[in-house]
Amino acid sequence: MAKVLGVMLTILGTLGCLGNLFLYLNSSAYLRYNPADSVKGLLDVGLAFQIVLFGLLLLGGVLLVKYSTEPESK
């Protein structure tokens, strides 16, 4: 059952990371919408918590898939 949970966490973490990458590449942290403003950071655009959260989900899912053992059924 741990491998199933690991696969679900891996899929959720991957989709979340890809979504956050899309949001980051379209935010003012990457693009300069107004040249008079300074470049904003991840905390300013509100993506830091989401990136950390989905990164931990992805890491936890990969570790569960890799290191969990299932009992052999006969």
N, CA, C and O atoms as a Tinker XYZ file with bonds, in Angstrom:
   296  protein
     1  N      0.809000   -1.193000    0.000000    73     2
     2  CA     0.000000    0.000000    0.000000    64     1     3
     3  C      0.858000    1.266000    0.000000    63     2     4     5
     4  O      0.431000    2.317000   -0.477000    81     3
     5  N      2.065000    1.150000    0.537000    73     3     6
     6  CA     2.945000    2.314000    0.586000    64     5     7
     7  C      3.413000    2.706000   -0.812000    63     6     8     9
     8  O      3.605000    3.890000   -1.092000    81     7
     9  N      3.599000    1.724000   -1.690000    73     7    10
    10  CA     4.015000    2.052000   -3.052000    64     9    11
    11  C      2.909000    2.792000   -3.800000    63    10    12    13
    12  O      3.185000    3.683000   -4.603000    81    11
    13  N      1.660000    2.422000   -3.535000    73    11    14
    14  CA     0.530000    3.107000   -4.175000    64    13    15
    15  C      0.468000    4.557000   -3.701000    63    14    16    17
    16  O      0.264000    5.470000   -4.501000    81    15
    17  N      0.643000    4.761000   -2.396000    73    15    18
    18  CA     0.671000    6.118000   -1.856000    64    17    19
    19  C      1.854000    6.897000   -2.430000    63    18    20    21
    20  O      1.727000    8.080000   -2.747000    81    19
    21  N      2.998000    6.237000   -2.563000    73    19    22
    22  CA     4.169000    6.888000   -3.146000    64    21    23
    23  C      3.954000    7.305000   -4.587000    63    22    24    25
    24  O      4.384000    8.383000   -4.998000    81    23
    25  N      3.286000    6.449000   -5.359000    73    23    26
    26  CA     3.001000    6.798000   -6.759000    64    25    27
    27  C      2.033000    7.971000   -6.825000    63    26    28    29
    28  O      2.202000    8.868000   -7.651000    81    27
    29  N      1.019000    7.972000   -5.960000    73    27    30
    30  CA     0.071000    9.086000   -5.958000    64    29    31
    31  C      0.747000   10.391000   -5.558000    63    30    32    33
    32  O      0.482000   11.434000   -6.155000    81    31
    33  N      1.615000   10.343000   -4.555000    73    31    34
    34  CA     2.341000   11.544000   -4.142000    64    33    35
    35  C      3.304000   12.019000   -5.228000    63    34    36    37
    36  O      3.477000   13.220000   -5.433000    81    35
    37  N      3.925000   11.069000   -5.918000    73    35    38
    38  CA     4.837000   11.434000   -7.003000    64    37    39
    39  C      4.089000   12.118000   -8.141000    63    38    40    41
    40  O      4.551000   13.128000   -8.672000    81    39
    41  N      2.946000   11.575000   -8.511000    73    39    42
    42  CA     2.158000   12.185000   -9.587000    64    41    43
    43  C      1.663000   13.561000   -9.177000    63    42    44    45
    44  O      1.738000   14.508000   -9.961000    81    43
    45  N      1.152000   13.682000   -7.942000    73    43    46
    46  CA     0.662000   14.970000   -7.461000    64    45    47
    47  C      1.800000   15.987000   -7.368000    63    46    48    49
    48  O      1.632000   17.143000   -7.756000    81    47
    49  N      2.947000   15.564000   -6.860000    73    47    50
    50  CA     4.096000   16.464000   -6.769000    64    49    51
    51  C      4.610000   16.903000   -8.128000    63    50    52    53
    52  O      4.993000   18.059000   -8.309000    81    51
    53  N      4.619000   15.981000   -9.084000    73    51    54
    54  CA     5.083000   16.323000  -10.436000    64    53    55
    55  C      4.145000   17.328000  -11.096000    63    54    56    57
    56  O      4.599000   18.316000  -11.675000    81    55
    57  N      2.849000   17.082000  -11.012000    73    55    58
    58  CA     1.887000   18.014000  -11.606000    64    57    59
    59  C      1.940000   19.373000  -10.914000    63    58    60    61
    60  O      1.849000   20.413000  -11.567000    81    59
    61  N      2.088000   19.359000   -9.591000    73    59    62
    62  CA     2.200000   20.618000   -8.863000    64    61    63
    63  C      3.463000   21.383000   -9.220000    63    62    64    65
    64  O      3.426000   22.605000   -9.365000    81    63
    65  N      4.577000   20.685000   -9.361000    73    63    66
    66  CA     5.832000   21.345000   -9.744000    64    65    67
    67  C      5.754000   21.919000  -11.154000    63    66    68    69
    68  O      6.248000   23.018000  -11.407000    81    67
    69  N      5.136000   21.181000  -12.068000    73    67    70
    70  CA     4.978000   21.700000  -13.431000    64    69    71
    71  C      4.051000   22.916000  -13.458000    63    70    72    73
    72  O      4.301000   23.878000  -14.185000    81    71
    73  N      2.986000   22.869000  -12.665000    73    71    74
    74  CA     2.082000   24.019000  -12.578000    64    73    75
    75  C      2.769000   25.229000  -11.982000    63    74    76    77
    76  O      2.582000   26.348000  -12.459000    81    75
    77  N      3.563000   25.018000  -10.947000    73    75    78
    78  CA     4.294000   26.131000  -10.342000    64    77    79
    79  C      5.378000   26.666000  -11.259000    63    78    80    81
    80  O      5.651000   27.867000  -11.258000    81    79
    81  N      6.000000   25.792000  -12.043000    73    79    82
    82  CA     6.972000   26.260000  -13.027000    64    81    83
    83  C      6.295000   27.165000  -14.054000    63    82    84    85
    84  O      6.840000   28.205000  -14.424000    81    83
    85  N      5.112000   26.770000  -14.511000    73    83    86
    86  CA     4.349000   27.604000  -15.447000    64    85    87
    87  C      3.999000   28.945000  -14.808000    63    86    88    89
    88  O      4.135000   29.989000  -15.445000    81    87
    89  N      3.547000   28.923000  -13.544000    73    87    90
    90  CA     3.216000   30.173000  -12.865000    64    89    91
    91  C      4.444000   31.047000  -12.667000    63    90    92    93
    92  O      4.365000   32.267000  -12.809000    81    91
    93  N      5.578000   30.437000  -12.342000    73    91    94
    94  CA     6.803000   31.211000  -12.154000    64    93    95
    95  C      7.260000   31.858000  -13.455000    63    94    96    97
    96  O      7.669000   33.019000  -13.466000    81    95
    97  N      7.192000   31.105000  -14.550000    73    95    98
    98  CA     7.646000   31.654000  -15.830000    64    97    99
    99  C      6.725000   32.747000  -16.360000    63    98   100   101
   100  O      7.113000   33.492000  -17.260000    81    99
   101  N      5.520000   32.855000  -15.823000    73    99   102
   102  CA     4.593000   33.918000  -16.226000    64   101   103
   103  C      4.404000   34.961000  -15.134000    63   102   104   105
   104  O      3.464000   35.753000  -15.203000    81   103
   105  N      5.265000   34.981000  -14.139000    73   103   106
   106  CA     5.133000   35.948000  -13.047000    64   105   107
   107  C      6.139000   37.076000  -13.220000    63   106   108   109
   108  O      7.005000   37.044000  -14.094000    81   107
   109  N      5.994000   38.062000  -12.366000    73   107   110
   110  CA     6.918000   39.194000  -12.437000    64   109   111
   111  C      8.277000   38.860000  -11.822000    63   110   112   113
   112  O      9.183000   39.694000  -11.849000    81   111
   113  N      8.436000   37.657000  -11.268000    73   111   114
   114  CA     9.756000   37.235000  -10.798000    64   113   115
   115  C     10.646000   36.859000  -11.984000    63   114   116   117
   116  O     11.871000   36.916000  -11.878000    81   115
   117  N     10.047000   36.481000  -13.099000    73   115   118
   118  CA    10.812000   36.065000  -14.275000    64   117   119
   119  C     10.698000   37.095000  -15.401000    63   118   120   121
   120  O     11.694000   37.437000  -16.038000    81   119
   121  N      9.492000   37.581000  -15.640000    73   119   122
   122  CA     9.259000   38.561000  -16.706000    64   121   123
   123  C      9.286000   39.970000  -16.138000    63   122   124   125
   124  O      8.912000   40.187000  -14.985000    81   123
   125  N      9.718000   40.901000  -16.925000    73   123   126
   126  CA     9.728000   42.305000  -16.499000    64   125   127
   127  C      8.543000   42.999000  -17.158000    63   126   128   129
   128  O      8.637000   43.474000  -18.289000    81   127
   129  N      7.413000   43.050000  -16.425000    73   127   130
   130  CA     6.219000   43.695000  -16.960000    64   129   131
   131  C      6.383000   45.200000  -17.015000    63   130   132   133
   132  O      6.006000   45.833000  -18.001000    81   131
   133  N      6.933000   45.768000  -15.979000    73   131   134
   134  CA     7.122000   47.208000  -15.901000    64   133   135
   135  C      8.606000   47.468000  -15.647000    63   134   136   137
   136  O      9.100000   47.167000  -14.560000    81   135
   137  N      9.319000   48.015000  -16.617000    73   135   138
   138  CA    10.765000   48.218000  -16.423000    64   137   139
   139  C     11.104000   49.149000  -15.267000    63   138   140   141
   140  O     12.227000   49.105000  -14.764000    81   139
   141  N     10.172000   49.986000  -14.831000    73   139   142
   142  CA    10.454000   50.899000  -13.715000    64   141   143
   143  C     10.488000   50.152000  -12.382000    63   142   144   145
   144  O     11.146000   50.599000  -11.442000    81   143
   145  N      9.792000   49.028000  -12.292000    73   143   146
   146  CA     9.793000   48.236000  -11.052000    64   145   147
   147  C     11.021000   47.343000  -11.000000    63   146   148   149
   148  O     11.582000   46.962000  -12.027000    81   147
   149  N     11.419000   47.024000   -9.785000    73   147   150
   150  CA    12.535000   46.090000   -9.638000    64   149   151
   151  C     12.032000   44.656000   -9.844000    63   150   152   153
   152  O     10.829000   44.397000   -9.808000    81   151
   153  N     12.956000   43.752000  -10.056000    73   151   154
   154  CA    12.600000   42.344000  -10.229000    64   153   155
   155  C     12.153000   41.793000   -8.882000    63   154   156   157
   156  O     12.828000   41.990000   -7.872000    81   155
   157  N     11.032000   41.114000   -8.867000    73   155   158
   158  CA    10.485000   40.578000   -7.621000    64   157   159
   159  C     11.017000   39.176000   -7.379000    63   158   160   161
   160  O     11.433000   38.495000   -8.316000    81   159
   161  N     11.004000   38.747000   -6.134000    73   159   162
   162  CA    11.458000   37.411000   -5.771000    64   161   163
   163  C     10.287000   36.450000   -5.650000    63   162   164   165
   164  O      9.135000   36.822000   -5.870000    81   163
   165  N     10.599000   35.206000   -5.297000    73   163   166
   166  CA     9.554000   34.193000   -5.147000    64   165   167
   167  C      8.612000   34.509000   -3.999000    63   166   168   169
   168  O      7.420000   34.211000   -4.080000    81   167
   169  N      9.123000   35.106000   -2.933000    73   167   170
   170  CA     8.257000   35.479000   -1.814000    64   169   171
   171  C      7.309000   36.610000   -2.196000    63   170   172   173
   172  O      6.169000   36.648000   -1.733000    81   171
   173  N      7.767000   37.519000   -3.025000    73   171   174
   174  CA     6.935000   38.651000   -3.426000    64   173   175
   175  C      5.781000   38.240000   -4.325000    63   174   176   177
   176  O      4.703000   38.830000   -4.254000    81   175
   177  N      5.989000   37.239000   -5.167000    73   175   178
   178  CA     4.916000   36.811000   -6.068000    64   177   179
   179  C      4.074000   35.689000   -5.468000    63   178   180   181
   180  O      3.076000   35.285000   -6.065000    81   179
   181  N      4.459000   35.180000   -4.299000    73   179   182
   182  CA     3.643000   34.203000   -3.592000    64   181   183
   183  C      3.813000   32.771000   -4.042000    63   182   184   185
   184  O      2.877000   31.983000   -3.903000    81   183
   185  N      4.955000   32.397000   -4.572000    73   183   186
   186  CA     5.167000   31.034000   -5.049000    64   185   187
   187  C      6.115000   30.210000   -4.175000    63   186   188   189
   188  O      6.274000   29.012000   -4.413000    81   187
   189  N      6.736000   30.810000   -3.190000    73   187   190
   190  CA     7.747000   30.098000   -2.409000    64   189   191
   191  C      7.139000   28.935000   -1.634000    63   190   192   193
   192  O      7.688000   27.833000   -1.651000    81   191
   193  N      6.014000   29.158000   -0.955000    73   191   194
   194  CA     5.398000   28.092000   -0.166000    64   193   195
   195  C      4.933000   26.948000   -1.057000    63   194   196   197
   196  O      5.121000   25.783000   -0.708000    81   195
   197  N      4.336000   27.257000   -2.189000    73   195   198
   198  CA     3.843000   26.216000   -3.097000    64   197   199
   199  C      4.980000   25.394000   -3.671000    63   198   200   201
   200  O      4.858000   24.175000   -3.793000    81   199
   201  N      6.072000   26.030000   -4.022000    73   199   202
   202  CA     7.209000   25.304000   -4.590000    64   201   203
   203  C      7.797000   24.360000   -3.547000    63   202   204   205
   204  O      8.132000   23.219000   -3.864000    81   203
   205  N      7.926000   24.823000   -2.311000    73   203   206
   206  CA     8.453000   23.970000   -1.243000    64   205   207
   207  C      7.491000   22.814000   -0.965000    63   206   208   209
   208  O      7.927000   21.674000   -0.808000    81   207
   209  N      6.190000   23.097000   -0.903000    73   207   210
   210  CA     5.192000   22.067000   -0.611000    64   209   211
   211  C      5.188000   20.972000   -1.669000    63   210   212   213
   212  O      5.266000   19.790000   -1.334000    81   211
   213  N      5.099000   21.348000   -2.936000    73   211   214
   214  CA     5.050000   20.340000   -3.986000    64   213   215
   215  C      6.400000   19.648000   -4.182000    63   214   216   217
   216  O      6.448000   18.491000   -4.601000    81   215
   217  N      7.490000   20.345000   -3.885000    73   215   218
   218  CA     8.796000   19.697000   -3.924000    64   217   219
   219  C      8.922000   18.617000   -2.860000    63   218   220   221
   220  O      9.481000   17.550000   -3.117000    81   219
   221  N      8.398000   18.892000   -1.651000    73   219   222
   222  CA     8.423000   17.888000   -0.596000    64   221   223
   223  C      7.498000   16.715000   -0.919000    63   222   224   225
   224  O      7.832000   15.568000   -0.624000    81   223
   225  N      6.340000   16.990000   -1.521000    73   223   226
   226  CA     5.452000   15.902000   -1.941000    64   225   227
   227  C      6.137000   15.011000   -2.975000    63   226   228   229
   228  O      6.053000   13.785000   -2.902000    81   227
   229  N      6.802000   15.624000   -3.921000    73   227   230
   230  CA     7.510000   14.856000   -4.945000    64   229   231
   231  C      8.642000   14.044000   -4.333000    63   230   232   233
   232  O      8.807000   12.869000   -4.661000    81   231
   233  N      9.407000   14.644000   -3.464000    73   231   234
   234  CA    10.510000   13.936000   -2.814000    64   233   235
   235  C     10.000000   12.785000   -1.944000    63   234   236   237
   236  O     10.554000   11.687000   -1.979000    81   235
   237  N      8.950000   13.035000   -1.170000    73   235   238
   238  CA     8.380000   11.986000   -0.333000    64   237   239
   239  C      7.815000   10.837000   -1.153000    63   238   240   241
   240  O      7.970000    9.674000   -0.781000    81   239
   241  N      7.162000   11.152000   -2.264000    73   239   242
   242  CA     6.626000   10.103000   -3.128000    64   241   243
   243  C      7.717000    9.259000   -3.753000    63   242   244   245
   244  O      7.599000    8.035000   -3.811000    81   243
   245  N      8.765000    9.890000   -4.216000    73   243   246
   246  CA     9.872000    9.147000   -4.829000    64   245   247
   247  C     10.550000    8.259000   -3.794000    63   246   248   249
   248  O     10.896000    7.115000   -4.088000    81   247
   249  N     10.742000    8.779000   -2.587000    73   247   250
   250  CA    11.369000    7.974000   -1.535000    64   249   251
   251  C     10.484000    6.803000   -1.116000    63   250   252   253
   252  O     10.991000    5.713000   -0.853000    81   251
   253  N      9.173000    7.013000   -1.050000    73   251   254
   254  CA     8.267000    5.912000   -0.716000    64   253   255
   255  C      8.296000    4.826000   -1.792000    63   254   256   257
   256  O      8.314000    3.639000   -1.469000    81   255
   257  N      8.299000    5.215000   -3.040000    73   255   258
   258  CA     8.325000    4.227000   -4.125000    64   257   259
   259  C      9.640000    3.460000   -4.114000    63   258   260   261
   260  O      9.658000    2.247000   -4.322000    81   259
   261  N     10.732000    4.161000   -3.874000    73   259   262
   262  CA    12.033000    3.520000   -3.956000    64   261   263
   263  C     12.326000    2.597000   -2.771000    63   262   264   265
   264  O     12.867000    1.508000   -2.961000    81   263
   265  N     11.977000    3.016000   -1.554000    73   263   266
   266  CA    12.437000    2.294000   -0.379000    64   265   267
   267  C     11.360000    1.487000    0.340000    63   266   268   269
   268  O     11.678000    0.811000    1.319000    81   267
   269  N     10.110000    1.524000   -0.095000    73   267   270
   270  CA     9.100000    0.731000    0.599000    64   269   271
   271  C      9.095000   -0.698000    0.078000    63   270   272   273
   272  O      9.393000   -0.956000   -1.088000    81   271
   273  N      8.753000   -1.606000    0.960000    73   271   274
   274  CA     8.691000   -3.019000    0.569000    64   273   275
   275  C      7.264000   -3.508000    0.756000    63   274   276   277
   276  O      6.569000   -3.094000    1.684000    81   275
   277  N      6.848000   -4.368000   -0.111000    73   275   278
   278  CA     5.519000   -4.965000   -0.040000    64   277   279
   279  C      5.673000   -6.438000    0.317000    63   278   280   281
   280  O      6.620000   -7.087000   -0.128000    81   279
   281  N      4.761000   -6.966000    1.110000    73   279   282
   282  CA     4.848000   -8.401000    1.423000    64   281   283
   283  C      4.534000   -9.242000    0.183000    63   282   284   285
   284  O      3.681000   -8.884000   -0.630000    81   283
   285  N      5.231000  -10.348000    0.061000    73   283   286
   286  CA     4.994000  -11.215000   -1.092000    64   285   287
   287  C      3.727000  -12.012000   -0.855000    63   286   288   289
   288  O      3.534000  -12.598000    0.210000    81   287
   289  N      2.870000  -12.026000   -1.856000    73   287   290
   290  CA     1.635000  -12.809000   -1.753000    64   289   291
   291  C      1.805000  -14.100000   -2.547000    63   290   292   293
   292  O      2.491000  -14.122000   -3.569000    81   291
   293  N      1.176000  -15.178000   -2.070000    73   291   294
   294  CA     1.335000  -16.475000   -2.729000    64   293   295
   295  C      0.085000  -16.855000   -3.457000    63   294   296
   296  O      0.029000  -17.918000   -4.075000    81   295
